[in-house]
Amino acid sequence: MKVQADHITVRNGDQVIAEVTKAFANGDHVIDFSSVKQIDSTALAVILAAKRALKSDKTLELQHPPAQLDSLIAAYGVQSLFS
């Protein structure tokens, strides 16, 4: 699913999580961040919600991840969740 928001922050995180969870419950397995210009740690929550909703026969795919995502993963020490 393509994230339609230009940012993923605490202000719209619940909405983005709901959209991703619904899409993944329906069989999607891709998060396309190409429209996203700004993120905070809420983006990690979105990805983790997608992983929880992911069907067992699918692998999570992140397309066009924001540049800040790697820094957030390192800052929160959650590299093992993304390997």
N, C-alpha and C positions, 0 to 999 in steps of 0.2 A: 504494500500500500504506500502511496505517496503521501507524506505528511504535507498538508496544505498550508500550515502556519509557517510564517517566516522566522519564528522563534519558538523555542521550547524552554519555558521557564516556569517557576512556581505559579505564575499568573494563569497559565493555560495548561499546566501539566495534567490535571485531572481529565480535561477534555481530550487531550492527545492520547492519554492512556486508554480512555474509553474507546476511542476510534481504533487504536491499534488492537486492543483486546477483541473487539468485535470482528475486525478483519481477520485476525489470526484464528479465531474460533470458527470462521467460515472457510479456513483452509489456506489463507495467505501465509507466506513465510518470508516476505521481503519488506524491509522498511527503507523507503527511498527518502533521503534527507535533502534532495537537490534544491528544494525551495527554502530550506532552513538556513538562516544567516547567523543566528545567535542562539546559544544554549547555556544552560547552567546544569547543575547536578541533576535536575529533573529529567534530563535526557537519559541518564543512567536508569532512572526509575521506569521510563518508557520502554527501554530495551529489556529490562528485567521482566516487566509485565508481558512483553511479547514472548519472551522465553517461556514464561509460565503458561501462556495460552497456546503455545506452539503444539501442533499435532505431532505425535511421536515419530511419524515417518518423514518429518520435514527437518531441515536444518535452517536456522536463522541466517538470513542474508541481509547485510547492511550495505546499501548503495549510497554513494556520495556522502559518507559521514563527514560532519563538520570537523574542521581542523582542531577545534578545542576538545574533541572527544578523547583523543589519546591522552591529553593532559589531565583530564578529569579522571580517566581510568587509573592513571598513575597516582594522582593525588589521593584517591580514595583506596588505593591498594587492592583493586579488584581485577587485576590482570588475569587471574586464573579463570574468572567467569567469561572471559572473552578470547580464550585460546582454543 
